[in-house]
Amino acid sequence: MAAILDISKFQLAHLFKEKIGVSPYSWLQLYRLVRAQELLLQTNRTITDIAYDCGFSSIGSFNQLFKRLYGFSPRIFRKEGSN
């Protein structure tokens, strides 16, 4: 994105955080989690498949971030969300 705007990565990160309120990386992680939530509720795909398809590098990092933000695991989220 920085190259498209012809600015440095630092400038992009600064402007992004100023306008959006979070860093580009944090925004991307939140976007991935929201997408994962949708897939957890709307499909029967495995949690591992969902994690990788949403851009997480490992199931461990996905589970850890999900639990840190929401207070419970993706498995519990899926179970409770289907009720």
PDB file with one MODEL, atoms N, CA, C and O in Angstrom:
MODEL        1
ATOM      1  N   MET A   1       0.822  -1.191   0.000  1.00  0.00           N
ATOM      2  CA  MET A   1       0.000   0.000   0.000  1.00  0.00           C
ATOM      3  C   MET A   1       0.867   1.256   0.000  1.00  0.00           C
ATOM      4  O   MET A   1       0.544   2.246  -0.656  1.00  0.00           O
ATOM      5  N   ALA A   2       1.968   1.202   0.742  1.00  0.00           N
ATOM      6  CA  ALA A   2       2.856   2.367   0.796  1.00  0.00           C
ATOM      7  C   ALA A   2       3.407   2.681  -0.589  1.00  0.00           C
ATOM      8  O   ALA A   2       3.492   3.847  -0.975  1.00  0.00           O
ATOM      9  N   ALA A   3       3.779   1.653  -1.332  1.00  0.00           N
ATOM     10  CA  ALA A   3       4.323   1.874  -2.678  1.00  0.00           C
ATOM     11  C   ALA A   3       3.281   2.494  -3.604  1.00  0.00           C
ATOM     12  O   ALA A   3       3.602   3.366  -4.411  1.00  0.00           O
ATOM     13  N   ILE A   4       2.046   2.048  -3.488  1.00  0.00           N
ATOM     14  CA  ILE A   4       0.974   2.604  -4.318  1.00  0.00           C
ATOM     15  C   ILE A   4       0.773   4.088  -4.020  1.00  0.00           C
ATOM     16  O   ILE A   4       0.531   4.884  -4.927  1.00  0.00           O
ATOM     17  N   LEU A   5       0.876   4.447  -2.759  1.00  0.00           N
ATOM     18  CA  LEU A   5       0.707   5.840  -2.348  1.00  0.00           C
ATOM     19  C   LEU A   5       1.985   6.652  -2.483  1.00  0.00           C
ATOM     20  O   LEU A   5       1.980   7.870  -2.304  1.00  0.00           O
ATOM     21  N   ASP A   6       3.075   5.972  -2.800  1.00  0.00           N
ATOM     22  CA  ASP A   6       4.391   6.599  -2.951  1.00  0.00           C
ATOM     23  C   ASP A   6       4.828   7.295  -1.655  1.00  0.00           C
ATOM     24  O   ASP A   6       5.301   8.431  -1.660  1.00  0.00           O
ATOM     25  N   ILE A   7       4.650   6.561  -0.540  1.00  0.00           N
ATOM     26  CA  ILE A   7       5.115   7.039   0.746  1.00  0.00           C
ATOM     27  C   ILE A   7       5.850   5.894   1.435  1.00  0.00           C
ATOM     28  O   ILE A   7       5.765   4.743   1.005  1.00  0.00           O
ATOM     29  N   SER A   8       6.563   6.213   2.490  1.00  0.00           N
ATOM     30  CA  SER A   8       7.300   5.175   3.204  1.00  0.00           C
ATOM     31  C   SER A   8       6.344   4.315   4.045  1.00  0.00           C
ATOM     32  O   SER A   8       5.211   4.711   4.318  1.00  0.00           O
ATOM     33  N   LYS A   9       6.818   3.149   4.441  1.00  0.00           N
ATOM     34  CA  LYS A   9       6.020   2.271   5.310  1.00  0.00           C
ATOM     35  C   LYS A   9       5.713   2.968   6.632  1.00  0.00           C
ATOM     36  O   LYS A   9       4.619   2.829   7.179  1.00  0.00           O
ATOM     37  N   PHE A  10       6.692   3.721   7.140  1.00  0.00           N
ATOM     38  CA  PHE A  10       6.492   4.450   8.387  1.00  0.00           C
ATOM     39  C   PHE A  10       5.376   5.484   8.241  1.00  0.00           C
ATOM     40  O   PHE A  10       4.505   5.596   9.104  1.00  0.00           O
ATOM     41  N   GLN A  11       5.410   6.237   7.136  1.00  0.00           N
ATOM     42  CA  GLN A  11       4.368   7.240   6.906  1.00  0.00           C
ATOM     43  C   GLN A  11       2.993   6.585   6.785  1.00  0.00           C
ATOM     44  O   GLN A  11       2.006   7.082   7.329  1.00  0.00           O
ATOM     45  N   LEU A  12       2.942   5.472   6.070  1.00  0.00           N
ATOM     46  CA  LEU A  12       1.676   4.765   5.922  1.00  0.00           C
ATOM     47  C   LEU A  12       1.146   4.322   7.283  1.00  0.00           C
ATOM     48  O   LEU A  12      -0.026   4.533   7.596  1.00  0.00           O
ATOM     49  N   ALA A  13       2.003   3.715   8.080  1.00  0.00           N
ATOM     50  CA  ALA A  13       1.585   3.242   9.402  1.00  0.00           C
ATOM     51  C   ALA A  13       1.087   4.409  10.257  1.00  0.00           C
ATOM     52  O   ALA A  13       0.082   4.287  10.957  1.00  0.00           O
ATOM     53  N   HIS A  14       1.784   5.523  10.196  1.00  0.00           N
ATOM     54  CA  HIS A  14       1.393   6.700  10.978  1.00  0.00           C
ATOM     55  C   HIS A  14       0.037   7.237  10.514  1.00  0.00           C
ATOM     56  O   HIS A  14      -0.840   7.495  11.338  1.00  0.00           O
ATOM     57  N   LEU A  15      -0.138   7.406   9.214  1.00  0.00           N
ATOM     58  CA  LEU A  15      -1.396   7.923   8.680  1.00  0.00           C
ATOM     59  C   LEU A  15      -2.553   6.960   8.936  1.00  0.00           C
ATOM     60  O   LEU A  15      -3.657   7.376   9.288  1.00  0.00           O
ATOM     61  N   PHE A  16      -2.288   5.684   8.756  1.00  0.00           N
ATOM     62  CA  PHE A  16      -3.314   4.670   8.978  1.00  0.00           C
ATOM     63  C   PHE A  16      -3.803   4.711  10.422  1.00  0.00           C
ATOM     64  O   PHE A  16      -5.007   4.732  10.679  1.00  0.00           O
ATOM     65  N   LYS A  17      -2.865   4.721  11.355  1.00  0.00           N
ATOM     66  CA  LYS A  17      -3.244   4.748  12.768  1.00  0.00           C
ATOM     67  C   LYS A  17      -3.959   6.047  13.121  1.00  0.00           C
ATOM     68  O   LYS A  17      -4.890   6.044  13.926  1.00  0.00           O
ATOM     69  N   GLU A  18      -3.534   7.144  12.532  1.00  0.00           N
ATOM     70  CA  GLU A  18      -4.163   8.437  12.784  1.00  0.00           C
ATOM     71  C   GLU A  18      -5.622   8.437  12.314  1.00  0.00           C
ATOM     72  O   GLU A  18      -6.497   8.959  13.005  1.00  0.00           O
ATOM     73  N   LYS A  19      -5.880   7.856  11.153  1.00  0.00           N
ATOM     74  CA  LYS A  19      -7.220   7.882  10.563  1.00  0.00           C
ATOM     75  C   LYS A  19      -8.121   6.747  11.055  1.00  0.00           C
ATOM     76  O   LYS A  19      -9.314   6.960  11.274  1.00  0.00           O
ATOM     77  N   ILE A  20      -7.567   5.547  11.231  1.00  0.00           N
ATOM     78  CA  ILE A  20      -8.359   4.368  11.567  1.00  0.00           C
ATOM     79  C   ILE A  20      -8.354   4.095  13.069  1.00  0.00           C
ATOM     80  O   ILE A  20      -9.323   3.562  13.609  1.00  0.00           O
ATOM     81  N   GLY A  21      -7.273   4.458  13.736  1.00  0.00           N
ATOM     82  CA  GLY A  21      -7.200   4.274  15.181  1.00  0.00           C
ATOM     83  C   GLY A  21      -6.368   3.089  15.624  1.00  0.00           C
ATOM     84  O   GLY A  21      -6.087   2.943  16.814  1.00  0.00           O
ATOM     85  N   VAL A  22      -5.969   2.240  14.692  1.00  0.00           N
ATOM     86  CA  VAL A  22      -5.104   1.099  14.987  1.00  0.00           C
ATOM     87  C   VAL A  22      -4.067   0.977  13.886  1.00  0.00           C
ATOM     88  O   VAL A  22      -4.222   1.549  12.807  1.00  0.00           O
ATOM     89  N   SER A  23      -3.012   0.231  14.163  1.00  0.00           N
ATOM     90  CA  SER A  23      -1.970   0.040  13.161  1.00  0.00           C
ATOM     91  C   SER A  23      -2.499  -0.828  12.024  1.00  0.00           C
ATOM     92  O   SER A  23      -3.469  -1.563  12.207  1.00  0.00           O
ATOM     93  N   PRO A  24      -1.869  -0.751  10.849  1.00  0.00           N
ATOM     94  CA  PRO A  24      -2.297  -1.608   9.736  1.00  0.00           C
ATOM     95  C   PRO A  24      -2.276  -3.093  10.111  1.00  0.00           C
ATOM     96  O   PRO A  24      -3.181  -3.836   9.732  1.00  0.00           O
ATOM     97  N   TYR A  25      -1.262  -3.527  10.845  1.00  0.00           N
ATOM     98  CA  TYR A  25      -1.169  -4.926  11.230  1.00  0.00           C
ATOM     99  C   TYR A  25      -2.306  -5.319  12.173  1.00  0.00           C
ATOM    100  O   TYR A  25      -2.897  -6.388  12.021  1.00  0.00           O
ATOM    101  N   SER A  26      -2.610  -4.467  13.137  1.00  0.00           N
ATOM    102  CA  SER A  26      -3.715  -4.750  14.058  1.00  0.00           C
ATOM    103  C   SER A  26      -5.041  -4.799  13.315  1.00  0.00           C
ATOM    104  O   SER A  26      -5.881  -5.656  13.590  1.00  0.00           O
ATOM    105  N   TRP A  27      -5.228  -3.886  12.380  1.00  0.00           N
ATOM    106  CA  TRP A  27      -6.455  -3.882  11.580  1.00  0.00           C
ATOM    107  C   TRP A  27      -6.575  -5.181  10.785  1.00  0.00           C
ATOM    108  O   TRP A  27      -7.652  -5.773  10.715  1.00  0.00           O
ATOM    109  N   LEU A  28      -5.475  -5.618  10.190  1.00  0.00           N
ATOM    110  CA  LEU A  28      -5.484  -6.853   9.420  1.00  0.00           C
ATOM    111  C   LEU A  28      -5.825  -8.048  10.301  1.00  0.00           C
ATOM    112  O   LEU A  28      -6.605  -8.911   9.898  1.00  0.00           O
ATOM    113  N   GLN A  29      -5.254  -8.106  11.492  1.00  0.00           N
ATOM    114  CA  GLN A  29      -5.554  -9.203  12.411  1.00  0.00           C
ATOM    115  C   GLN A  29      -7.041  -9.186  12.799  1.00  0.00           C
ATOM    116  O   GLN A  29      -7.680 -10.237  12.845  1.00  0.00           O
ATOM    117  N   LEU A  30      -7.576  -8.023  13.071  1.00  0.00           N
ATOM    118  CA  LEU A  30      -9.000  -7.924  13.413  1.00  0.00           C
ATOM    119  C   LEU A  30      -9.877  -8.337  12.241  1.00  0.00           C
ATOM    120  O   LEU A  30     -10.881  -9.026  12.422  1.00  0.00           O
ATOM    121  N   TYR A  31      -9.499  -7.916  11.040  1.00  0.00           N
ATOM    122  CA  TYR A  31     -10.245  -8.306   9.837  1.00  0.00           C
ATOM    123  C   TYR A  31     -10.242  -9.824   9.684  1.00  0.00           C
ATOM    124  O   TYR A  31     -11.275 -10.429   9.396  1.00  0.00           O
ATOM    125  N   ARG A  32      -9.078 -10.433   9.878  1.00  0.00           N
ATOM    126  CA  ARG A  32      -8.969 -11.890   9.765  1.00  0.00           C
ATOM    127  C   ARG A  32      -9.850 -12.587  10.802  1.00  0.00           C
ATOM    128  O   ARG A  32     -10.487 -13.595  10.498  1.00  0.00           O
ATOM    129  N   LEU A  33      -9.887 -12.060  12.010  1.00  0.00           N
ATOM    130  CA  LEU A  33     -10.716 -12.662  13.059  1.00  0.00           C
ATOM    131  C   LEU A  33     -12.201 -12.536  12.750  1.00  0.00           C
ATOM    132  O   LEU A  33     -12.959 -13.479  12.979  1.00  0.00           O
ATOM    133  N   VAL A  34     -12.625 -11.402  12.241  1.00  0.00           N
ATOM    134  CA  VAL A  34     -14.031 -11.217  11.885  1.00  0.00           C
ATOM    135  C   VAL A  34     -14.410 -12.182  10.767  1.00  0.00           C
ATOM    136  O   VAL A  34     -15.479 -12.792  10.804  1.00  0.00           O
ATOM    137  N   ARG A  35     -13.541 -12.319   9.781  1.00  0.00           N
ATOM    138  CA  ARG A  35     -13.778 -13.268   8.686  1.00  0.00           C
ATOM    139  C   ARG A  35     -13.848 -14.694   9.235  1.00  0.00           C
ATOM    140  O   ARG A  35     -14.706 -15.475   8.823  1.00  0.00           O
ATOM    141  N   ALA A  36     -12.962 -15.031  10.149  1.00  0.00           N
ATOM    142  CA  ALA A  36     -12.961 -16.363  10.752  1.00  0.00           C
ATOM    143  C   ALA A  36     -14.256 -16.613  11.522  1.00  0.00           C
ATOM    144  O   ALA A  36     -14.810 -17.711  11.461  1.00  0.00           O
ATOM    145  N   GLN A  37     -14.738 -15.614  12.240  1.00  0.00           N
ATOM    146  CA  GLN A  37     -16.001 -15.762  12.969  1.00  0.00           C
ATOM    147  C   GLN A  37     -17.135 -16.126  12.017  1.00  0.00           C
ATOM    148  O   GLN A  37     -17.929 -17.024  12.298  1.00  0.00           O
ATOM    149  N   GLU A  38     -17.204 -15.428  10.898  1.00  0.00           N
ATOM    150  CA  GLU A  38     -18.246 -15.713   9.909  1.00  0.00           C
ATOM    151  C   GLU A  38     -18.158 -17.158   9.429  1.00  0.00           C
ATOM    152  O   GLU A  38     -19.168 -17.858   9.347  1.00  0.00           O
ATOM    153  N   LEU A  39     -16.947 -17.593   9.115  1.00  0.00           N
ATOM    154  CA  LEU A  39     -16.761 -18.951   8.622  1.00  0.00           C
ATOM    155  C   LEU A  39     -17.050 -19.995   9.694  1.00  0.00           C
ATOM    156  O   LEU A  39     -17.578 -21.065   9.392  1.00  0.00           O
ATOM    157  N   LEU A  40     -16.711 -19.694  10.928  1.00  0.00           N
ATOM    158  CA  LEU A  40     -16.998 -20.626  12.020  1.00  0.00           C
ATOM    159  C   LEU A  40     -18.502 -20.851  12.173  1.00  0.00           C
ATOM    160  O   LEU A  40     -18.943 -21.966  12.450  1.00  0.00           O
ATOM    161  N   LEU A  41     -19.271 -19.803  11.993  1.00  0.00           N
ATOM    162  CA  LEU A  41     -20.716 -19.900  12.176  1.00  0.00           C
ATOM    163  C   LEU A  41     -21.449 -20.387  10.931  1.00  0.00           C
ATOM    164  O   LEU A  41     -22.494 -21.030  11.039  1.00  0.00           O
ATOM    165  N   GLN A  42     -20.909 -20.087   9.752  1.00  0.00           N
ATOM    166  CA  GLN A  42     -21.650 -20.351   8.519  1.00  0.00           C
ATOM    167  C   GLN A  42     -21.200 -21.588   7.755  1.00  0.00           C
ATOM    168  O   GLN A  42     -21.836 -21.971   6.774  1.00  0.00           O
ATOM    169  N   THR A  43     -20.113 -22.218   8.191  1.00  0.00           N
ATOM    170  CA  THR A  43     -19.630 -23.401   7.489  1.00  0.00           C
ATOM    171  C   THR A  43     -19.330 -24.520   8.479  1.00  0.00           C
ATOM    172  O   THR A  43     -19.324 -24.313   9.692  1.00  0.00           O
ATOM    173  N   ASN A  44     -19.086 -25.681   7.948  1.00  0.00           N
ATOM    174  CA  ASN A  44     -18.667 -26.823   8.760  1.00  0.00           C
ATOM    175  C   ASN A  44     -17.186 -27.132   8.548  1.00  0.00           C
ATOM    176  O   ASN A  44     -16.711 -28.205   8.919  1.00  0.00           O
ATOM    177  N   ARG A  45     -16.472 -26.201   7.959  1.00  0.00           N
ATOM    178  CA  ARG A  45     -15.043 -26.401   7.717  1.00  0.00           C
ATOM    179  C   ARG A  45     -14.302 -26.510   9.042  1.00  0.00           C
ATOM    180  O   ARG A  45     -14.751 -25.999  10.068  1.00  0.00           O
ATOM    181  N   THR A  46     -13.164 -27.182   9.000  1.00  0.00           N
ATOM    182  CA  THR A  46     -12.386 -27.333  10.230  1.00  0.00           C
ATOM    183  C   THR A  46     -11.831 -25.986  10.672  1.00  0.00           C
ATOM    184  O   THR A  46     -11.641 -25.077   9.864  1.00  0.00           O
ATOM    185  N   ILE A  47     -11.581 -25.879  11.949  1.00  0.00           N
ATOM    186  CA  ILE A  47     -11.001 -24.650  12.497  1.00  0.00           C
ATOM    187  C   ILE A  47      -9.623 -24.413  11.892  1.00  0.00           C
ATOM    188  O   ILE A  47      -9.250 -23.271  11.623  1.00  0.00           O
ATOM    189  N   THR A  48      -8.875 -25.472  11.679  1.00  0.00           N
ATOM    190  CA  THR A  48      -7.549 -25.341  11.064  1.00  0.00           C
ATOM    191  C   THR A  48      -7.663 -24.763   9.661  1.00  0.00           C
ATOM    192  O   THR A  48      -6.925 -23.837   9.323  1.00  0.00           O
ATOM    193  N   ASP A  49      -8.565 -25.284   8.836  1.00  0.00           N
ATOM    194  CA  ASP A  49      -8.753 -24.762   7.479  1.00  0.00           C
ATOM    195  C   ASP A  49      -9.139 -23.285   7.512  1.00  0.00           C
ATOM    196  O   ASP A  49      -8.628 -22.482   6.731  1.00  0.00           O
ATOM    197  N   ILE A  50     -10.033 -22.944   8.410  1.00  0.00           N
ATOM    198  CA  ILE A  50     -10.470 -21.550   8.524  1.00  0.00           C
ATOM    199  C   ILE A  50      -9.305 -20.651   8.918  1.00  0.00           C
ATOM    200  O   ILE A  50      -9.126 -19.575   8.346  1.00  0.00           O
ATOM    201  N   ALA A  51      -8.520 -21.087   9.885  1.00  0.00           N
ATOM    202  CA  ALA A  51      -7.373 -20.280  10.334  1.00  0.00           C
ATOM    203  C   ALA A  51      -6.418 -20.012   9.183  1.00  0.00           C
ATOM    204  O   ALA A  51      -6.007 -18.871   8.972  1.00  0.00           O
ATOM    205  N   TYR A  52      -6.063 -21.047   8.440  1.00  0.00           N
ATOM    206  CA  TYR A  52      -5.126 -20.863   7.324  1.00  0.00           C
ATOM    207  C   TYR A  52      -5.742 -20.042   6.200  1.00  0.00           C
ATOM    208  O   TYR A  52      -5.071 -19.190   5.618  1.00  0.00           O
ATOM    209  N   ASP A  53      -7.002 -20.285   5.893  1.00  0.00           N
ATOM    210  CA  ASP A  53      -7.659 -19.520   4.825  1.00  0.00           C
ATOM    211  C   ASP A  53      -7.805 -18.040   5.176  1.00  0.00           C
ATOM    212  O   ASP A  53      -7.867 -17.194   4.284  1.00  0.00           O
ATOM    213  N   CYS A  54      -7.859 -17.733   6.450  1.00  0.00           N
ATOM    214  CA  CYS A  54      -7.964 -16.329   6.879  1.00  0.00           C
ATOM    215  C   CYS A  54      -6.598 -15.666   7.027  1.00  0.00           C
ATOM    216  O   CYS A  54      -6.515 -14.496   7.400  1.00  0.00           O
ATOM    217  N   GLY A  55      -5.537 -16.397   6.740  1.00  0.00           N
ATOM    218  CA  GLY A  55      -4.212 -15.791   6.702  1.00  0.00           C
ATOM    219  C   GLY A  55      -3.351 -15.995   7.924  1.00  0.00           C
ATOM    220  O   GLY A  55      -2.278 -15.399   8.016  1.00  0.00           O
ATOM    221  N   PHE A  56      -3.777 -16.812   8.864  1.00  0.00           N
ATOM    222  CA  PHE A  56      -2.952 -17.075  10.038  1.00  0.00           C
ATOM    223  C   PHE A  56      -1.877 -18.097   9.680  1.00  0.00           C
ATOM    224  O   PHE A  56      -2.123 -19.027   8.912  1.00  0.00           O
ATOM    225  N   SER A  57      -0.704 -17.919  10.235  1.00  0.00           N
ATOM    226  CA  SER A  57       0.426 -18.783   9.887  1.00  0.00           C
ATOM    227  C   SER A  57       0.395 -20.109  10.627  1.00  0.00           C
ATOM    228  O   SER A  57       1.053 -21.066  10.220  1.00  0.00           O
ATOM    229  N   SER A  58      -0.368 -20.170  11.714  1.00  0.00           N
ATOM    230  CA  SER A  58      -0.482 -21.426  12.452  1.00  0.00           C
ATOM    231  C   SER A  58      -1.791 -21.448  13.214  1.00  0.00           C
ATOM    232  O   SER A  58      -2.365 -20.402  13.519  1.00  0.00           O
ATOM    233  N   ILE A  59      -2.253 -22.641  13.517  1.00  0.00           N
ATOM    234  CA  ILE A  59      -3.475 -22.787  14.298  1.00  0.00           C
ATOM    235  C   ILE A  59      -3.263 -22.264  15.715  1.00  0.00           C
ATOM    236  O   ILE A  59      -4.186 -21.740  16.338  1.00  0.00           O
ATOM    237  N   GLY A  60      -2.043 -22.410  16.215  1.00  0.00           N
ATOM    238  CA  GLY A  60      -1.731 -21.923  17.551  1.00  0.00           C
ATOM    239  C   GLY A  60      -1.863 -20.415  17.669  1.00  0.00           C
ATOM    240  O   GLY A  60      -2.438 -19.910  18.633  1.00  0.00           O
ATOM    241  N   SER A  61      -1.327 -19.692  16.682  1.00  0.00           N
ATOM    242  CA  SER A  61      -1.423 -18.228  16.727  1.00  0.00           C
ATOM    243  C   SER A  61      -2.871 -17.778  16.565  1.00  0.00           C
ATOM    244  O   SER A  61      -3.290 -16.803  17.189  1.00  0.00           O
ATOM    245  N   PHE A  62      -3.631 -18.475  15.740  1.00  0.00           N
ATOM    246  CA  PHE A  62      -5.048 -18.158  15.573  1.00  0.00           C
ATOM    247  C   PHE A  62      -5.806 -18.362  16.886  1.00  0.00           C
ATOM    248  O   PHE A  62      -6.528 -17.471  17.333  1.00  0.00           O
ATOM    249  N   ASN A  63      -5.641 -19.532  17.499  1.00  0.00           N
ATOM    250  CA  ASN A  63      -6.335 -19.822  18.755  1.00  0.00           C
ATOM    251  C   ASN A  63      -5.961 -18.834  19.853  1.00  0.00           C
ATOM    252  O   ASN A  63      -6.819 -18.370  20.605  1.00  0.00           O
ATOM    253  N   GLN A  64      -4.679 -18.520  19.934  1.00  0.00           N
ATOM    254  CA  GLN A  64      -4.195 -17.606  20.971  1.00  0.00           C
ATOM    255  C   GLN A  64      -4.792 -16.213  20.805  1.00  0.00           C
ATOM    256  O   GLN A  64      -5.278 -15.629  21.774  1.00  0.00           O
ATOM    257  N   LEU A  65      -4.760 -15.673  19.585  1.00  0.00           N
ATOM    258  CA  LEU A  65      -5.302 -14.339  19.348  1.00  0.00           C
ATOM    259  C   LEU A  65      -6.817 -14.323  19.548  1.00  0.00           C
ATOM    260  O   LEU A  65      -7.356 -13.394  20.149  1.00  0.00           O
ATOM    261  N   PHE A  66      -7.494 -15.342  19.050  1.00  0.00           N
ATOM    262  CA  PHE A  66      -8.942 -15.428  19.199  1.00  0.00           C
ATOM    263  C   PHE A  66      -9.322 -15.417  20.676  1.00  0.00           C
ATOM    264  O   PHE A  66     -10.207 -14.670  21.094  1.00  0.00           O
ATOM    265  N   LYS A  67      -8.654 -16.242  21.452  1.00  0.00           N
ATOM    266  CA  LYS A  67      -8.960 -16.334  22.880  1.00  0.00           C
ATOM    267  C   LYS A  67      -8.608 -15.034  23.610  1.00  0.00           C
ATOM    268  O   LYS A  67      -9.338 -14.614  24.507  1.00  0.00           O
ATOM    269  N   ARG A  68      -7.500 -14.398  23.233  1.00  0.00           N
ATOM    270  CA  ARG A  68      -7.104 -13.150  23.881  1.00  0.00           C
ATOM    271  C   ARG A  68      -8.140 -12.060  23.629  1.00  0.00           C
ATOM    272  O   ARG A  68      -8.456 -11.295  24.541  1.00  0.00           O
ATOM    273  N   LEU A  69      -8.675 -11.972  22.416  1.00  0.00           N
ATOM    274  CA  LEU A  69      -9.633 -10.922  22.099  1.00  0.00           C
ATOM    275  C   LEU A  69     -11.044 -11.217  22.582  1.00  0.00           C
ATOM    276  O   LEU A  69     -11.747 -10.309  23.024  1.00  0.00           O
ATOM    277  N   TYR A  70     -11.467 -12.475  22.504  1.00  0.00           N
ATOM    278  CA  TYR A  70     -12.859 -12.800  22.792  1.00  0.00           C
ATOM    279  C   TYR A  70     -13.076 -13.538  24.106  1.00  0.00           C
ATOM    280  O   TYR A  70     -14.207 -13.650  24.578  1.00  0.00           O
ATOM    281  N   GLY A  71     -11.998 -14.040  24.696  1.00  0.00           N
ATOM    282  CA  GLY A  71     -12.122 -14.689  25.990  1.00  0.00           C
ATOM    283  C   GLY A  71     -12.450 -16.172  25.946  1.00  0.00           C
ATOM    284  O   GLY A  71     -12.584 -16.809  26.990  1.00  0.00           O
ATOM    285  N   PHE A  72     -12.580 -16.725  24.751  1.00  0.00           N
ATOM    286  CA  PHE A  72     -12.847 -18.152  24.606  1.00  0.00           C
ATOM    287  C   PHE A  72     -12.295 -18.624  23.263  1.00  0.00           C
ATOM    288  O   PHE A  72     -11.979 -17.816  22.389  1.00  0.00           O
ATOM    289  N   SER A  73     -12.183 -19.928  23.115  1.00  0.00           N
ATOM    290  CA  SER A  73     -11.572 -20.509  21.922  1.00  0.00           C
ATOM    291  C   SER A  73     -12.523 -20.480  20.734  1.00  0.00           C
ATOM    292  O   SER A  73     -13.732 -20.338  20.913  1.00  0.00           O
ATOM    293  N   PRO A  74     -11.990 -20.615  19.520  1.00  0.00           N
ATOM    294  CA  PRO A  74     -12.849 -20.709  18.334  1.00  0.00           C
ATOM    295  C   PRO A  74     -13.841 -21.876  18.432  1.00  0.00           C
ATOM    296  O   PRO A  74     -14.977 -21.766  17.971  1.00  0.00           O
ATOM    297  N   ARG A  75     -13.416 -22.977  19.026  1.00  0.00           N
ATOM    298  CA  ARG A  75     -14.300 -24.141  19.160  1.00  0.00           C
ATOM    299  C   ARG A  75     -15.517 -23.800  20.031  1.00  0.00           C
ATOM    300  O   ARG A  75     -16.647 -24.150  19.690  1.00  0.00           O
ATOM    301  N   ILE A  76     -15.278 -23.119  21.150  1.00  0.00           N
ATOM    302  CA  ILE A  76     -16.378 -22.717  22.025  1.00  0.00           C
ATOM    303  C   ILE A  76     -17.276 -21.691  21.314  1.00  0.00           C
ATOM    304  O   ILE A  76     -18.501 -21.749  21.416  1.00  0.00           O
ATOM    305  N   PHE A  77     -16.653 -20.762  20.600  1.00  0.00           N
ATOM    306  CA  PHE A  77     -17.409 -19.774  19.843  1.00  0.00           C
ATOM    307  C   PHE A  77     -18.367 -20.460  18.862  1.00  0.00           C
ATOM    308  O   PHE A  77     -19.545 -20.112  18.778  1.00  0.00           O
ATOM    309  N   ARG A  78     -17.845 -21.425  18.135  1.00  0.00           N
ATOM    310  CA  ARG A  78     -18.664 -22.150  17.156  1.00  0.00           C
ATOM    311  C   ARG A  78     -19.796 -22.900  17.866  1.00  0.00           C
ATOM    312  O   ARG A  78     -20.945 -22.869  17.427  1.00  0.00           O
ATOM    313  N   LYS A  79     -19.459 -23.562  18.949  1.00  0.00           N
ATOM    314  CA  LYS A  79     -20.455 -24.344  19.684  1.00  0.00           C
ATOM    315  C   LYS A  79     -21.556 -23.458  20.225  1.00  0.00           C
ATOM    316  O   LYS A  79     -22.736 -23.769  20.066  1.00  0.00           O
ATOM    317  N   GLU A  80     -21.186 -22.353  20.864  1.00  0.00           N
ATOM    318  CA  GLU A  80     -22.165 -21.441  21.456  1.00  0.00           C
ATOM    319  C   GLU A  80     -22.941 -20.683  20.375  1.00  0.00           C
ATOM    320  O   GLU A  80     -24.128 -20.404  20.543  1.00  0.00           O
ATOM    321  N   GLY A  81     -22.283 -20.356  19.287  1.00  0.00           N
ATOM    322  CA  GLY A  81     -22.927 -19.615  18.211  1.00  0.00           C
ATOM    323  C   GLY A  81     -23.942 -20.422  17.444  1.00  0.00           C
ATOM    324  O   GLY A  81     -24.850 -19.862  16.829  1.00  0.00           O
ATOM    325  N   SER A  82     -23.800 -21.730  17.472  1.00  0.00           N
ATOM    326  CA  SER A  82     -24.745 -22.584  16.740  1.00  0.00           C
ATOM    327  C   SER A  82     -25.997 -22.863  17.561  1.00  0.00           C
ATOM    328  O   SER A  82     -26.962 -23.423  17.041  1.00  0.00           O
ATOM    329  N   ASN A  83     -25.995 -22.487  18.819  1.00  0.00           N
ATOM    330  CA  ASN A  83     -27.166 -22.711  19.690  1.00  0.00           C
ATOM    331  C   ASN A  83     -28.182 -21.599  19.555  1.00  0.00           C
ATOM    332  O   ASN A  83     -29.222 -21.630  20.213  1.00  0.00           O
TER     333      ASN A  83
ENDMDL
END
